[in-house]
Amino acid sequence: MSKESIQAVVQTSLEKYFHDLGEQAPSNVYDMVVLTVEKPILEAVMTRANGNQSLAAEMLGINRNTLRKKLQLHGLI
């Protein structure tokens, strides 16, 4: 799957979300999207890294401590 494919899935999902809202005003869309996609990203990378947090952090381009906080936030450790 290419970067463009992922972008298209997010775009389509957001369009459906806004459509489903109807006349209701959206709020906290950024946080909703980030938290929604962050967990599966972390799960996939941790699987790819065989549970090695240092390697996973390197793959993600983030600090290991930041990774640990995100894993805790999502109940993954």
PDB file of N, CA, C and O in Angstrom:
ATOM      1  N   MET A   1       0.856  -1.170   0.000  1.00  0.00           N
ATOM      2  CA  MET A   1       0.000   0.000   0.000  1.00  0.00           C
ATOM      3  C   MET A   1       0.904   1.235   0.000  1.00  0.00           C
ATOM      4  O   MET A   1       1.870   1.315   0.758  1.00  0.00           O
ATOM      5  N   SER A   2       0.580   2.160  -0.835  1.00  0.00           N
ATOM      6  CA  SER A   2       1.390   3.360  -0.954  1.00  0.00           C
ATOM      7  C   SER A   2       0.902   4.441   0.012  1.00  0.00           C
ATOM      8  O   SER A   2      -0.195   4.369   0.565  1.00  0.00           O
ATOM      9  N   LYS A   3       1.751   5.431   0.190  1.00  0.00           N
ATOM     10  CA  LYS A   3       1.399   6.586   1.014  1.00  0.00           C
ATOM     11  C   LYS A   3       0.113   7.229   0.493  1.00  0.00           C
ATOM     12  O   LYS A   3      -0.741   7.649   1.274  1.00  0.00           O
ATOM     13  N   GLU A   4      -0.015   7.301  -0.825  1.00  0.00           N
ATOM     14  CA  GLU A   4      -1.205   7.903  -1.428  1.00  0.00           C
ATOM     15  C   GLU A   4      -2.460   7.083  -1.128  1.00  0.00           C
ATOM     16  O   GLU A   4      -3.542   7.647  -0.960  1.00  0.00           O
ATOM     17  N   SER A   5      -2.323   5.767  -1.061  1.00  0.00           N
ATOM     18  CA  SER A   5      -3.463   4.910  -0.738  1.00  0.00           C
ATOM     19  C   SER A   5      -3.939   5.149   0.686  1.00  0.00           C
ATOM     20  O   SER A   5      -5.140   5.209   0.950  1.00  0.00           O
ATOM     21  N   ILE A   6      -2.991   5.285   1.597  1.00  0.00           N
ATOM     22  CA  ILE A   6      -3.340   5.557   2.998  1.00  0.00           C
ATOM     23  C   ILE A   6      -4.037   6.909   3.100  1.00  0.00           C
ATOM     24  O   ILE A   6      -5.038   7.053   3.802  1.00  0.00           O
ATOM     25  N   GLN A   7      -3.495   7.896   2.393  1.00  0.00           N
ATOM     26  CA  GLN A   7      -4.119   9.223   2.397  1.00  0.00           C
ATOM     27  C   GLN A   7      -5.544   9.157   1.855  1.00  0.00           C
ATOM     28  O   GLN A   7      -6.440   9.816   2.381  1.00  0.00           O
ATOM     29  N   ALA A   8      -5.751   8.377   0.823  1.00  0.00           N
ATOM     30  CA  ALA A   8      -7.079   8.251   0.225  1.00  0.00           C
ATOM     31  C   ALA A   8      -8.063   7.608   1.204  1.00  0.00           C
ATOM     32  O   ALA A   8      -9.221   8.018   1.278  1.00  0.00           O
ATOM     33  N   VAL A   9      -7.611   6.612   1.947  1.00  0.00           N
ATOM     34  CA  VAL A   9      -8.476   5.962   2.936  1.00  0.00           C
ATOM     35  C   VAL A   9      -8.873   6.952   4.021  1.00  0.00           C
ATOM     36  O   VAL A   9     -10.034   7.006   4.427  1.00  0.00           O
ATOM     37  N   VAL A  10      -7.909   7.733   4.486  1.00  0.00           N
ATOM     38  CA  VAL A  10      -8.203   8.739   5.520  1.00  0.00           C
ATOM     39  C   VAL A  10      -9.171   9.778   4.967  1.00  0.00           C
ATOM     40  O   VAL A  10     -10.139  10.142   5.636  1.00  0.00           O
ATOM     41  N   GLN A  11      -8.920  10.255   3.760  1.00  0.00           N
ATOM     42  CA  GLN A  11      -9.788  11.253   3.137  1.00  0.00           C
ATOM     43  C   GLN A  11     -11.219  10.731   3.007  1.00  0.00           C
ATOM     44  O   GLN A  11     -12.172  11.424   3.364  1.00  0.00           O
ATOM     45  N   THR A  12     -11.363   9.524   2.502  1.00  0.00           N
ATOM     46  CA  THR A  12     -12.691   8.930   2.337  1.00  0.00           C
ATOM     47  C   THR A  12     -13.387   8.757   3.680  1.00  0.00           C
ATOM     48  O   THR A  12     -14.581   9.029   3.804  1.00  0.00           O
ATOM     49  N   SER A  13     -12.645   8.308   4.678  1.00  0.00           N
ATOM     50  CA  SER A  13     -13.216   8.119   6.019  1.00  0.00           C
ATOM     51  C   SER A  13     -13.681   9.437   6.619  1.00  0.00           C
ATOM     52  O   SER A  13     -14.741   9.498   7.242  1.00  0.00           O
ATOM     53  N   LEU A  14     -12.895  10.488   6.434  1.00  0.00           N
ATOM     54  CA  LEU A  14     -13.294  11.797   6.955  1.00  0.00           C
ATOM     55  C   LEU A  14     -14.520  12.342   6.220  1.00  0.00           C
ATOM     56  O   LEU A  14     -15.405  12.934   6.838  1.00  0.00           O
ATOM     57  N   GLU A  15     -14.570  12.143   4.918  1.00  0.00           N
ATOM     58  CA  GLU A  15     -15.744  12.584   4.164  1.00  0.00           C
ATOM     59  C   GLU A  15     -17.001  11.879   4.671  1.00  0.00           C
ATOM     60  O   GLU A  15     -18.048  12.508   4.824  1.00  0.00           O
ATOM     61  N   LYS A  16     -16.898  10.577   4.932  1.00  0.00           N
ATOM     62  CA  LYS A  16     -18.036   9.831   5.474  1.00  0.00           C
ATOM     63  C   LYS A  16     -18.397  10.329   6.871  1.00  0.00           C
ATOM     64  O   LYS A  16     -19.575  10.473   7.200  1.00  0.00           O
ATOM     65  N   TYR A  17     -17.379  10.590   7.692  1.00  0.00           N
ATOM     66  CA  TYR A  17     -17.609  11.101   9.041  1.00  0.00           C
ATOM     67  C   TYR A  17     -18.385  12.418   8.994  1.00  0.00           C
ATOM     68  O   TYR A  17     -19.369  12.594   9.712  1.00  0.00           O
ATOM     69  N   PHE A  18     -17.927  13.349   8.134  1.00  0.00           N
ATOM     70  CA  PHE A  18     -18.607  14.642   8.024  1.00  0.00           C
ATOM     71  C   PHE A  18     -20.021  14.473   7.475  1.00  0.00           C
ATOM     72  O   PHE A  18     -20.949  15.149   7.919  1.00  0.00           O
ATOM     73  N   HIS A  19     -20.180  13.579   6.520  1.00  0.00           N
ATOM     74  CA  HIS A  19     -21.516  13.321   5.967  1.00  0.00           C
ATOM     75  C   HIS A  19     -22.441  12.782   7.051  1.00  0.00           C
ATOM     76  O   HIS A  19     -23.588  13.214   7.172  1.00  0.00           O
ATOM     77  N   ASP A  20     -21.929  11.827   7.844  1.00  0.00           N
ATOM     78  CA  ASP A  20     -22.738  11.226   8.904  1.00  0.00           C
ATOM     79  C   ASP A  20     -23.097  12.227   9.998  1.00  0.00           C
ATOM     80  O   ASP A  20     -24.121  12.070  10.663  1.00  0.00           O
ATOM     81  N   LEU A  21     -22.276  13.242  10.193  1.00  0.00           N
ATOM     82  CA  LEU A  21     -22.573  14.279  11.187  1.00  0.00           C
ATOM     83  C   LEU A  21     -23.778  15.113  10.789  1.00  0.00           C
ATOM     84  O   LEU A  21     -24.488  15.652  11.638  1.00  0.00           O
ATOM     85  N   GLY A  22     -23.996  15.211   9.484  1.00  0.00           N
ATOM     86  CA  GLY A  22     -25.108  16.039   9.013  1.00  0.00           C
ATOM     87  C   GLY A  22     -24.885  17.486   9.385  1.00  0.00           C
ATOM     88  O   GLY A  22     -23.867  18.079   9.028  1.00  0.00           O
ATOM     89  N   GLU A  23     -25.834  18.052  10.101  1.00  0.00           N
ATOM     90  CA  GLU A  23     -25.770  19.466  10.483  1.00  0.00           C
ATOM     91  C   GLU A  23     -24.983  19.699  11.765  1.00  0.00           C
ATOM     92  O   GLU A  23     -24.739  20.849  12.130  1.00  0.00           O
ATOM     93  N   GLN A  24     -24.580  18.637  12.457  1.00  0.00           N
ATOM     94  CA  GLN A  24     -23.812  18.800  13.688  1.00  0.00           C
ATOM     95  C   GLN A  24     -22.422  19.337  13.375  1.00  0.00           C
ATOM     96  O   GLN A  24     -21.816  18.982  12.364  1.00  0.00           O
ATOM     97  N   ALA A  25     -21.930  20.197  14.258  1.00  0.00           N
ATOM     98  CA  ALA A  25     -20.591  20.763  14.067  1.00  0.00           C
ATOM     99  C   ALA A  25     -19.533  19.769  14.530  1.00  0.00           C
ATOM    100  O   ALA A  25     -19.631  19.243  15.639  1.00  0.00           O
ATOM    101  N   PRO A  26     -18.534  19.503  13.711  1.00  0.00           N
ATOM    102  CA  PRO A  26     -17.447  18.617  14.140  1.00  0.00           C
ATOM    103  C   PRO A  26     -16.573  19.316  15.181  1.00  0.00           C
ATOM    104  O   PRO A  26     -16.469  20.542  15.205  1.00  0.00           O
ATOM    105  N   SER A  27     -15.950  18.510  16.037  1.00  0.00           N
ATOM    106  CA  SER A  27     -15.015  19.084  17.003  1.00  0.00           C
ATOM    107  C   SER A  27     -13.902  18.082  17.271  1.00  0.00           C
ATOM    108  O   SER A  27     -14.108  16.871  17.195  1.00  0.00           O
ATOM    109  N   ASN A  28     -12.732  18.597  17.584  1.00  0.00           N
ATOM    110  CA  ASN A  28     -11.567  17.772  17.906  1.00  0.00           C
ATOM    111  C   ASN A  28     -11.256  16.732  16.824  1.00  0.00           C
ATOM    112  O   ASN A  28     -10.861  15.609  17.136  1.00  0.00           O
ATOM    113  N   VAL A  29     -11.432  17.103  15.577  1.00  0.00           N
ATOM    114  CA  VAL A  29     -11.212  16.167  14.471  1.00  0.00           C
ATOM    115  C   VAL A  29      -9.758  15.688  14.440  1.00  0.00           C
ATOM    116  O   VAL A  29      -9.494  14.502  14.241  1.00  0.00           O
ATOM    117  N   TYR A  30      -8.826  16.608  14.636  1.00  0.00           N
ATOM    118  CA  TYR A  30      -7.411  16.229  14.590  1.00  0.00           C
ATOM    119  C   TYR A  30      -7.097  15.164  15.634  1.00  0.00           C
ATOM    120  O   TYR A  30      -6.527  14.123  15.308  1.00  0.00           O
ATOM    121  N   ASP A  31      -7.466  15.418  16.883  1.00  0.00           N
ATOM    122  CA  ASP A  31      -7.197  14.448  17.953  1.00  0.00           C
ATOM    123  C   ASP A  31      -7.892  13.120  17.678  1.00  0.00           C
ATOM    124  O   ASP A  31      -7.314  12.059  17.915  1.00  0.00           O
ATOM    125  N   MET A  32      -9.119  13.166  17.183  1.00  0.00           N
ATOM    126  CA  MET A  32      -9.858  11.947  16.885  1.00  0.00           C
ATOM    127  C   MET A  32      -9.108  11.108  15.850  1.00  0.00           C
ATOM    128  O   MET A  32      -8.944   9.900  16.023  1.00  0.00           O
ATOM    129  N   VAL A  33      -8.657  11.748  14.782  1.00  0.00           N
ATOM    130  CA  VAL A  33      -7.970  11.024  13.712  1.00  0.00           C
ATOM    131  C   VAL A  33      -6.631  10.475  14.211  1.00  0.00           C
ATOM    132  O   VAL A  33      -6.306   9.310  13.978  1.00  0.00           O
ATOM    133  N   VAL A  34      -5.871  11.308  14.888  1.00  0.00           N
ATOM    134  CA  VAL A  34      -4.551  10.868  15.366  1.00  0.00           C
ATOM    135  C   VAL A  34      -4.697   9.685  16.317  1.00  0.00           C
ATOM    136  O   VAL A  34      -3.995   8.684  16.171  1.00  0.00           O
ATOM    137  N   LEU A  35      -5.596   9.790  17.281  1.00  0.00           N
ATOM    138  CA  LEU A  35      -5.765   8.690  18.237  1.00  0.00           C
ATOM    139  C   LEU A  35      -6.310   7.433  17.560  1.00  0.00           C
ATOM    140  O   LEU A  35      -5.985   6.316  17.962  1.00  0.00           O
ATOM    141  N   THR A  36      -7.132   7.618  16.544  1.00  0.00           N
ATOM    142  CA  THR A  36      -7.702   6.474  15.838  1.00  0.00           C
ATOM    143  C   THR A  36      -6.654   5.715  15.034  1.00  0.00           C
ATOM    144  O   THR A  36      -6.656   4.484  15.020  1.00  0.00           O
ATOM    145  N   VAL A  37      -5.766   6.435  14.367  1.00  0.00           N
ATOM    146  CA  VAL A  37      -4.767   5.758  13.537  1.00  0.00           C
ATOM    147  C   VAL A  37      -3.505   5.390  14.307  1.00  0.00           C
ATOM    148  O   VAL A  37      -2.751   4.512  13.887  1.00  0.00           O
ATOM    149  N   GLU A  38      -3.273   6.061  15.434  1.00  0.00           N
ATOM    150  CA  GLU A  38      -2.033   5.829  16.174  1.00  0.00           C
ATOM    151  C   GLU A  38      -1.932   4.403  16.721  1.00  0.00           C
ATOM    152  O   GLU A  38      -0.872   3.782  16.638  1.00  0.00           O
ATOM    153  N   LYS A  39      -3.015   3.888  17.274  1.00  0.00           N
ATOM    154  CA  LYS A  39      -2.964   2.551  17.873  1.00  0.00           C
ATOM    155  C   LYS A  39      -2.605   1.474  16.852  1.00  0.00           C
ATOM    156  O   LYS A  39      -1.689   0.691  17.105  1.00  0.00           O
ATOM    157  N   PRO A  40      -3.294   1.402  15.698  1.00  0.00           N
ATOM    158  CA  PRO A  40      -2.897   0.372  14.729  1.00  0.00           C
ATOM    159  C   PRO A  40      -1.485   0.567  14.182  1.00  0.00           C
ATOM    160  O   PRO A  40      -0.812  -0.406  13.843  1.00  0.00           O
ATOM    161  N   ILE A  41      -1.036   1.820  14.095  1.00  0.00           N
ATOM    162  CA  ILE A  41       0.350   2.059  13.674  1.00  0.00           C
ATOM    163  C   ILE A  41       1.295   1.449  14.690  1.00  0.00           C
ATOM    164  O   ILE A  41       2.226   0.729  14.329  1.00  0.00           O
ATOM    165  N   LEU A  42       1.056   1.736  15.958  1.00  0.00           N
ATOM    166  CA  LEU A  42       1.920   1.217  17.023  1.00  0.00           C
ATOM    167  C   LEU A  42       1.898  -0.304  17.049  1.00  0.00           C
ATOM    168  O   LEU A  42       2.941  -0.941  17.196  1.00  0.00           O
ATOM    169  N   GLU A  43       0.713  -0.887  16.907  1.00  0.00           N
ATOM    170  CA  GLU A  43       0.602  -2.351  16.913  1.00  0.00           C
ATOM    171  C   GLU A  43       1.389  -2.964  15.762  1.00  0.00           C
ATOM    172  O   GLU A  43       2.114  -3.941  15.950  1.00  0.00           O
ATOM    173  N   ALA A  44       1.245  -2.392  14.575  1.00  0.00           N
ATOM    174  CA  ALA A  44       1.933  -2.937  13.401  1.00  0.00           C
ATOM    175  C   ALA A  44       3.448  -2.801  13.526  1.00  0.00           C
ATOM    176  O   ALA A  44       4.186  -3.729  13.195  1.00  0.00           O
ATOM    177  N   VAL A  45       3.905  -1.661  13.996  1.00  0.00           N
ATOM    178  CA  VAL A  45       5.345  -1.443  14.120  1.00  0.00           C
ATOM    179  C   VAL A  45       5.929  -2.313  15.223  1.00  0.00           C
ATOM    180  O   VAL A  45       7.015  -2.869  15.060  1.00  0.00           O
ATOM    181  N   MET A  46       5.229  -2.437  16.335  1.00  0.00           N
ATOM    182  CA  MET A  46       5.722  -3.286  17.420  1.00  0.00           C
ATOM    183  C   MET A  46       5.792  -4.742  16.964  1.00  0.00           C
ATOM    184  O   MET A  46       6.714  -5.465  17.342  1.00  0.00           O
ATOM    185  N   THR A  47       4.836  -5.172  16.166  1.00  0.00           N
ATOM    186  CA  THR A  47       4.872  -6.534  15.622  1.00  0.00           C
ATOM    187  C   THR A  47       6.069  -6.683  14.692  1.00  0.00           C
ATOM    188  O   THR A  47       6.807  -7.665  14.772  1.00  0.00           O
ATOM    189  N   ARG A  48       6.256  -5.713  13.817  1.00  0.00           N
ATOM    190  CA  ARG A  48       7.376  -5.753  12.869  1.00  0.00           C
ATOM    191  C   ARG A  48       8.725  -5.753  13.596  1.00  0.00           C
ATOM    192  O   ARG A  48       9.690  -6.366  13.141  1.00  0.00           O
ATOM    193  N   ALA A  49       8.771  -5.045  14.742  1.00  0.00           N
ATOM    194  CA  ALA A  49      10.008  -4.952  15.525  1.00  0.00           C
ATOM    195  C   ALA A  49      10.118  -6.080  16.557  1.00  0.00           C
ATOM    196  O   ALA A  49      11.008  -6.067  17.408  1.00  0.00           O
ATOM    197  N   ASN A  50       9.213  -7.049  16.475  1.00  0.00           N
ATOM    198  CA  ASN A  50       9.204  -8.181  17.416  1.00  0.00           C
ATOM    199  C   ASN A  50       9.222  -7.733  18.872  1.00  0.00           C
ATOM    200  O   ASN A  50       9.881  -8.343  19.713  1.00  0.00           O
ATOM    201  N   GLY A  51       8.483  -6.650  19.161  1.00  0.00           N
ATOM    202  CA  GLY A  51       8.366  -6.161  20.530  1.00  0.00           C
ATOM    203  C   GLY A  51       9.540  -5.328  21.001  1.00  0.00           C
ATOM    204  O   GLY A  51       9.540  -4.872  22.145  1.00  0.00           O
ATOM    205  N   ASN A  52      10.530  -5.114  20.171  1.00  0.00           N
ATOM    206  CA  ASN A  52      11.706  -4.336  20.543  1.00  0.00           C
ATOM    207  C   ASN A  52      11.368  -2.843  20.450  1.00  0.00           C
ATOM    208  O   ASN A  52      11.245  -2.290  19.357  1.00  0.00           O
ATOM    209  N   GLN A  53      11.221  -2.204  21.614  1.00  0.00           N
ATOM    210  CA  GLN A  53      10.804  -0.805  21.636  1.00  0.00           C
ATOM    211  C   GLN A  53      11.844   0.135  21.033  1.00  0.00           C
ATOM    212  O   GLN A  53      11.486   1.123  20.392  1.00  0.00           O
ATOM    213  N   SER A  54      13.106  -0.157  21.229  1.00  0.00           N
ATOM    214  CA  SER A  54      14.143   0.698  20.652  1.00  0.00           C
ATOM    215  C   SER A  54      14.080   0.665  19.127  1.00  0.00           C
ATOM    216  O   SER A  54      14.162   1.705  18.473  1.00  0.00           O
ATOM    217  N   LEU A  55      13.935  -0.526  18.570  1.00  0.00           N
ATOM    218  CA  LEU A  55      13.824  -0.668  17.125  1.00  0.00           C
ATOM    219  C   LEU A  55      12.531  -0.020  16.617  1.00  0.00           C
ATOM    220  O   LEU A  55      12.539   0.667  15.596  1.00  0.00           O
ATOM    221  N   ALA A  56      11.434  -0.237  17.325  1.00  0.00           N
ATOM    222  CA  ALA A  56      10.152   0.350  16.926  1.00  0.00           C
ATOM    223  C   ALA A  56      10.229   1.870  16.935  1.00  0.00           C
ATOM    224  O   ALA A  56       9.734   2.523  16.016  1.00  0.00           O
ATOM    225  N   ALA A  57      10.847   2.437  17.966  1.00  0.00           N
ATOM    226  CA  ALA A  57      10.993   3.888  18.048  1.00  0.00           C
ATOM    227  C   ALA A  57      11.814   4.405  16.868  1.00  0.00           C
ATOM    228  O   ALA A  57      11.496   5.443  16.288  1.00  0.00           O
ATOM    229  N   GLU A  58      12.863   3.679  16.522  1.00  0.00           N
ATOM    230  CA  GLU A  58      13.691   4.063  15.377  1.00  0.00           C
ATOM    231  C   GLU A  58      12.878   4.004  14.087  1.00  0.00           C
ATOM    232  O   GLU A  58      12.958   4.908  13.256  1.00  0.00           O
ATOM    233  N   MET A  59      12.098   2.943  13.923  1.00  0.00           N
ATOM    234  CA  MET A  59      11.260   2.810  12.731  1.00  0.00           C
ATOM    235  C   MET A  59      10.256   3.961  12.618  1.00  0.00           C
ATOM    236  O   MET A  59       9.982   4.458  11.526  1.00  0.00           O
ATOM    237  N   LEU A  60       9.716   4.373  13.766  1.00  0.00           N
ATOM    238  CA  LEU A  60       8.718   5.442  13.788  1.00  0.00           C
ATOM    239  C   LEU A  60       9.338   6.829  13.698  1.00  0.00           C
ATOM    240  O   LEU A  60       8.660   7.800  13.361  1.00  0.00           O
ATOM    241  N   GLY A  61      10.630   6.917  14.000  1.00  0.00           N
ATOM    242  CA  GLY A  61      11.288   8.217  13.989  1.00  0.00           C
ATOM    243  C   GLY A  61      10.973   9.043  15.222  1.00  0.00           C
ATOM    244  O   GLY A  61      10.966  10.273  15.178  1.00  0.00           O
ATOM    245  N   ILE A  62      10.710   8.343  16.338  1.00  0.00           N
ATOM    246  CA  ILE A  62      10.421   9.036  17.595  1.00  0.00           C
ATOM    247  C   ILE A  62      11.338   8.510  18.688  1.00  0.00           C
ATOM    248  O   ILE A  62      11.973   7.467  18.534  1.00  0.00           O
ATOM    249  N   ASN A  63      11.397   9.234  19.775  1.00  0.00           N
ATOM    250  CA  ASN A  63      12.185   8.854  20.938  1.00  0.00           C
ATOM    251  C   ASN A  63      11.558   7.633  21.609  1.00  0.00           C
ATOM    252  O   ASN A  63      10.335   7.491  21.610  1.00  0.00           O
ATOM    253  N   ARG A  64      12.376   6.758  22.176  1.00  0.00           N
ATOM    254  CA  ARG A  64      11.865   5.556  22.841  1.00  0.00           C
ATOM    255  C   ARG A  64      10.928   5.902  23.995  1.00  0.00           C
ATOM    256  O   ARG A  64       9.924   5.219  24.201  1.00  0.00           O
ATOM    257  N   ASN A  65      11.245   6.958  24.749  1.00  0.00           N
ATOM    258  CA  ASN A  65      10.363   7.362  25.845  1.00  0.00           C
ATOM    259  C   ASN A  65       9.005   7.827  25.326  1.00  0.00           C
ATOM    260  O   ASN A  65       7.975   7.559  25.944  1.00  0.00           O
ATOM    261  N   THR A  66       9.006   8.518  24.203  1.00  0.00           N
ATOM    262  CA  THR A  66       7.751   8.937  23.579  1.00  0.00           C
ATOM    263  C   THR A  66       6.954   7.712  23.153  1.00  0.00           C
ATOM    264  O   THR A  66       5.738   7.663  23.339  1.00  0.00           O
ATOM    265  N   LEU A  67       7.632   6.727  22.583  1.00  0.00           N
ATOM    266  CA  LEU A  67       6.964   5.491  22.191  1.00  0.00           C
ATOM    267  C   LEU A  67       6.329   4.813  23.395  1.00  0.00           C
ATOM    268  O   LEU A  67       5.180   4.376  23.331  1.00  0.00           O
ATOM    269  N   ARG A  68       7.066   4.725  24.484  1.00  0.00           N
ATOM    270  CA  ARG A  68       6.529   4.085  25.692  1.00  0.00           C
ATOM    271  C   ARG A  68       5.266   4.794  26.183  1.00  0.00           C
ATOM    272  O   ARG A  68       4.298   4.140  26.572  1.00  0.00           O
ATOM    273  N   LYS A  69       5.273   6.121  26.165  1.00  0.00           N
ATOM    274  CA  LYS A  69       4.093   6.887  26.587  1.00  0.00           C
ATOM    275  C   LYS A  69       2.901   6.586  25.689  1.00  0.00           C
ATOM    276  O   LYS A  69       1.777   6.424  26.166  1.00  0.00           O
ATOM    277  N   LYS A  70       3.153   6.511  24.391  1.00  0.00           N
ATOM    278  CA  LYS A  70       2.081   6.229  23.444  1.00  0.00           C
ATOM    279  C   LYS A  70       1.563   4.794  23.607  1.00  0.00           C
ATOM    280  O   LYS A  70       0.359   4.553  23.520  1.00  0.00           O
ATOM    281  N   LEU A  71       2.463   3.860  23.841  1.00  0.00           N
ATOM    282  CA  LEU A  71       2.049   2.476  24.074  1.00  0.00           C
ATOM    283  C   LEU A  71       1.184   2.375  25.337  1.00  0.00           C
ATOM    284  O   LEU A  71       0.187   1.654  25.357  1.00  0.00           O
ATOM    285  N   GLN A  72       1.572   3.096  26.376  1.00  0.00           N
ATOM    286  CA  GLN A  72       0.786   3.106  27.614  1.00  0.00           C
ATOM    287  C   GLN A  72      -0.565   3.751  27.390  1.00  0.00           C
ATOM    288  O   GLN A  72      -1.579   3.239  27.864  1.00  0.00           O
ATOM    289  N   LEU A  73      -0.601   4.870  26.674  1.00  0.00           N
ATOM    290  CA  LEU A  73      -1.850   5.585  26.390  1.00  0.00           C
ATOM    291  C   LEU A  73      -2.863   4.661  25.720  1.00  0.00           C
ATOM    292  O   LEU A  73      -4.057   4.724  26.012  1.00  0.00           O
ATOM    293  N   HIS A  74      -2.380   3.807  24.824  1.00  0.00           N
ATOM    294  CA  HIS A  74      -3.266   2.920  24.069  1.00  0.00           C
ATOM    295  C   HIS A  74      -3.425   1.546  24.699  1.00  0.00           C
ATOM    296  O   HIS A  74      -4.033   0.655  24.106  1.00  0.00           O
ATOM    297  N   GLY A  75      -2.875   1.369  25.907  1.00  0.00           N
ATOM    298  CA  GLY A  75      -3.024   0.089  26.608  1.00  0.00           C
ATOM    299  C   GLY A  75      -2.262  -1.048  25.954  1.00  0.00           C
ATOM    300  O   GLY A  75      -2.674  -2.205  26.044  1.00  0.00           O
ATOM    301  N   LEU A  76      -1.170  -0.733  25.304  1.00  0.00           N
ATOM    302  CA  LEU A  76      -0.406  -1.763  24.605  1.00  0.00           C
ATOM    303  C   LEU A  76       0.751  -2.301  25.434  1.00  0.00           C
ATOM    304  O   LEU A  76       1.413  -3.256  25.029  1.00  0.00           O
ATOM    305  N   ILE A  77       0.999  -1.697  26.593  1.00  0.00           N
ATOM    306  CA  ILE A  77       1.966  -2.254  27.553  1.00  0.00           C
ATOM    307  C   ILE A  77       1.394  -2.093  28.945  1.00  0.00           C
ATOM    308  O   ILE A  77       2.028  -2.488  29.923  1.00  0.00           O
TER     309      ILE A  77
END
